[in-house]
Amino acid sequence: MSNAKNKVIAITGASSGIGEASAKLLAQNGAKVVLGARRTQKLENIVEAIRVQGGTAEYKALNVTDREDMKAFIHFAKDKFGRVDVIFNNAGVMPLSPMNALKVEEWDKMIDVNIHGVLNGIAAGLPIMEAQGDGQFINTASIGAHLVVPTGAVYCATKYAVWAISEGLRQESPNIRVTTISPGVVETELGSDITEASAKEALQEFRKISLAPDAIARAILYAVSQPNDVDVNEIIVRPTTSAF
């Protein structure tokens, strides 16, 4: 996994779950990680834990739905370490609900975080990577980018969008690697903002077979660590017993 060593990796949604696990594993493998999220106290604790283990880490408060905030975050990483090798657009929300519940504000939130957040990361980082002549975007989609389930119509739509955006970016960017990671069910805070009772119960049942975030972190490390002429475009990671 030596190709991860000394890479500057900016991670959104880094205060818990997949983002936190990936930051720690990448740092253990020699990457210089820059963590972004809204909950700065959690970021500070994670960065301190990484540094205690001998890793290199920084953090900055980040709202991925704010284009200027995202630009400031990515330029913070560049200013700290001189370049940006990888942007892991990982922040996401999943307030599932049936369409007829008409939770339109929650639809808007998913579109803002899950789609605009990824686009803002690309807009902030693409000029830097093009000037460098290389780089890598890793965008978190979901198994929901490959199937649609009841209560998940809008969420799945946002993750289909992440897949399409990533594929378009890959085709347009011959010197930049693009990876879409599509986790199955993982034990994270995702879905903690569900307000509809039946959707919350369904997710709790689904999570009985969930993976630990470390499983996804290992897939991220694999994609980052490939030789520069190898572009791992898509990874789906499911629990072995999962039907979906």
C-alpha positions in Angstrom: 0.0 0.0 0.0 3.0 2.3 -0.4 1.5 4.5 -3.1 -0.7 6.1 -0.3 2.4 7.4 1.5 2.7 11.2 1.6 -0.4 11.7 -0.5 -2.5 14.7 0.6 -6.0 13.6 1.0 -9.0 15.9 1.8 -12.0 14.1 3.4 -15.5 15.5 3.8 -17.9 14.1 6.3 -14.9 13.1 8.3 -16.2 13.5 11.9 -17.6 10.0 12.1 -18.3 6.7 10.3 -16.7 6.0 6.9 -14.9 9.4 6.9 -13.3 9.0 10.3 -12.3 5.3 9.6 -10.8 6.3 6.3 -8.9 9.2 7.7 -7.3 7.0 10.4 -6.4 4.1 8.1 -5.0 6.4 5.4 -2.9 8.2 8.0 -1.6 4.9 9.3 -0.4 4.2 5.8 1.5 7.4 5.5 -1.0 9.8 3.9 -1.4 13.4 5.0 -5.1 13.7 5.8 -7.2 16.9 6.0 -10.5 16.4 7.7 -13.6 18.5 7.1 -17.1 18.5 8.7 -19.3 20.8 10.8 -18.6 19.2 14.1 -15.2 20.6 14.9 -14.8 19.1 18.3 -15.1 15.6 16.9 -12.6 16.5 14.1 -10.1 17.8 16.7 -10.4 14.6 18.7 -9.8 12.5 15.6 -6.8 14.5 14.4 -5.3 14.3 17.9 -5.7 10.5 17.9 -4.0 10.3 14.4 -1.1 12.5 15.6 -0.6 10.4 18.8 -0.2 7.4 16.4 2.5 9.2 14.5 0.3 10.3 11.6 -0.1 13.7 9.9 -3.5 15.3 10.1 -5.2 18.7 10.0 -8.9 19.8 10.2 -11.1 22.6 9.2 -14.8 23.3 9.7 -16.8 22.6 6.6 -20.3 23.0 5.2 -20.2 21.1 1.9 -23.3 22.8 0.6 -21.5 26.2 0.7 -19.4 26.4 -2.5 -17.0 29.1 -1.0 -16.6 27.1 2.2 -15.6 24.0 0.2 -13.2 26.1 -1.8 -11.6 27.4 1.4 -11.3 23.8 2.7 -9.6 22.5 -0.3 -7.2 25.5 -0.5 -6.5 25.0 3.2 -5.2 21.5 2.4 -3.2 22.9 -0.5 -1.7 25.7 1.6 -0.8 23.3 4.4 0.9 20.6 2.2 1.6 22.2 -1.2 -0.8 20.1 -3.3 -4.0 18.0 -3.1 -3.7 14.4 -4.4 -7.1 13.0 -3.4 -10.5 14.6 -2.6 -12.8 12.1 -0.9 -16.3 13.6 -1.3 -17.9 11.5 1.5 -20.4 13.7 3.3 -24.0 12.5 2.9 -27.4 12.5 4.6 -30.2 9.9 4.3 -33.6 11.0 5.9 -35.6 8.2 4.3 -39.4 8.5 3.9 -42.2 7.5 1.6 -42.9 10.0 -1.2 -46.4 10.6 0.0 -45.1 11.8 3.4 -44.1 14.9 1.4 -41.0 15.7 3.4 -39.9 18.2 0.8 -37.4 20.0 3.1 -35.7 16.6 3.6 -35.6 16.1 -0.1 -34.0 19.4 -0.5 -31.4 18.6 2.2 -30.4 15.4 0.4 -30.0 17.1 -2.9 -28.0 19.9 -1.3 -25.6 17.6 0.7 -25.4 14.5 -1.5 -25.3 16.2 -5.0 -24.2 19.8 -4.5 -21.7 18.7 -1.9 -20.0 16.5 -4.4 -20.2 19.1 -7.2 -18.7 21.7 -4.8 -15.8 19.4 -4.0 -15.1 18.9 -7.7 -15.4 22.6 -8.5 -12.9 23.4 -5.7 -10.4 20.7 -6.5 -10.5 20.2 -10.3 -8.5 23.3 -11.2 -5.8 22.3 -8.7 -5.5 18.8 -10.0 -5.5 19.9 -13.6 -2.7 22.3 -12.8 -0.8 19.5 -11.1 -1.4 17.1 -14.0 -2.8 14.5 -11.7 -5.1 13.7 -8.8 -8.0 11.6 -7.7 -11.6 12.1 -6.7 -13.3 9.5 -4.6 -17.1 10.0 -4.4 -19.3 8.2 -2.0 -22.4 6.8 -3.7 -24.3 3.9 -2.2 -25.8 0.6 -3.1 -28.7 2.9 -3.6 -27.0 4.1 -6.8 -27.7 0.6 -8.2 -31.2 -0.1 -6.9 -34.3 1.7 -5.6 -36.2 0.7 -2.5 -39.4 2.0 -0.9 -38.7 5.1 1.3 -35.5 5.6 -0.6 -36.6 7.2 -3.9 -35.0 10.6 -3.4 -31.9 9.3 -1.6 -31.3 6.7 -4.4 -31.8 9.5 -7.0 -29.1 11.5 -5.3 -26.7 8.5 -5.3 -27.5 7.7 -9.0 -26.5 11.3 -9.6 -23.2 10.9 -7.8 -22.5 7.8 -10.0 -23.3 9.8 -13.2 -21.3 12.8 -12.2 -18.3 10.6 -11.4 -18.5 8.8 -14.7 -18.8 12.0 -16.6 -15.8 13.4 -14.8 -13.8 10.3 -15.5 -14.4 10.4 -19.2 -13.5 14.1 -19.4 -10.4 13.9 -17.3 -7.7 11.6 -18.7 -5.1 12.6 -16.2 -7.3 12.4 -13.1 -8.5 9.2 -11.5 -12.1 9.0 -10.4 -13.5 6.3 -8.1 -17.1 5.8 -7.0 -17.5 3.8 -3.8 -20.9 2.3 -3.2 -21.3 0.9 0.3 -24.1 -1.5 1.3 -25.4 -1.3 4.8 -22.8 0.1 7.2 -23.0 0.9 10.9 -22.8 4.7 10.8 -24.7 7.8 11.8 -26.3 7.9 8.3 -30.0 7.8 8.7 -30.0 9.3 12.2 -32.0 12.2 10.8 -34.9 10.0 9.7 -38.2 11.4 11.0 -40.6 8.9 9.5 -41.3 6.0 11.9 -41.7 3.2 9.3 -38.5 4.2 7.5 -36.5 4.3 10.8 -37.8 0.8 11.8 -36.9 -0.6 8.4 -33.3 0.8 8.6 -32.9 -0.6 12.1 -33.9 -4.0 10.7 -31.6 -3.7 7.7 -28.7 -2.7 10.0 -28.7 -6.1 11.8 -26.2 -7.3 9.1 -24.3 -4.1 8.7 -20.5 -3.7 8.1 -18.2 -1.7 10.2 -16.9 1.5 8.6 -13.4 0.0 8.5 -14.6 -2.3 5.7 -15.2 0.7 3.5 -12.0 2.4 4.7 -10.0 -0.6 3.4 -11.6 -0.2 0.0 -10.7 3.5 -0.1 -7.1 2.7 0.8 -7.1 0.1 -2.0 -8.3 2.6 -4.6 -5.8 5.3 -3.4 -2.9 2.9 -3.3 -3.0 1.7 -6.9 -0.2 2.8 -9.3 -0.9 6.1 -11.0 -1.7 4.4 -14.3 -4.5 2.3 -12.6 -7.9 3.9 -12.1 -10.3 1.9 -9.9 -13.5 3.4 -11.2 -16.1 1.7 -9.0 -16.2 -0.4 -5.9 -19.3 -2.0 -4.4 -18.9 -3.3 -0.8 -21.7 -5.3 0.7 -22.1 -7.6 3.8 -21.8 -11.2 2.5 -25.3 -12.0 3.7 -27.0 -9.0 2.1 -29.6 -9.6 -0.6 -29.4 -5.9 -1.7 
